[in-house]
């Protein structure tokens, strides 16, 4: 699904349920793309996560109030090893909602 299609879906139903579905779809797409492209190397898989992050940021540009770093924070929550490999350490002290986490 394209960023503008996700934006339309959210704008049609601005609920937590819809937002959660969109987040899950973004993550599910990563796996689908890895399989569809037969990505066998780390660099190929990381490129797909980078593409999804770019699409998330495009989605945010179409839907005011959605955090631009949301996909990165979601990746940190679901796939911490990928988060580290992507070099997104500037968000290391944030939870999935972007709140500062105290150690």
C-alpha angles and dihedrals in degrees: 000000000000125000092250091052090053090048091052091049091052095043089052091054115016097191134128088245092058092045091051090050090052092050090050091047091054091053093044090051090059091060093042092051092047089054096041092051094040088232104192102165131070091238092054092050093046090051088058091052088049090052091050090050089052090050090049090054090050088050089052091053088059097043115050116218098032113120114248091215092051096108091049092051091047090050089051090053097044103029111020093171091056090046089056093044090053090058094236091142093134085081094048093115095048130092125221090278092051095253119144111255119217116218 
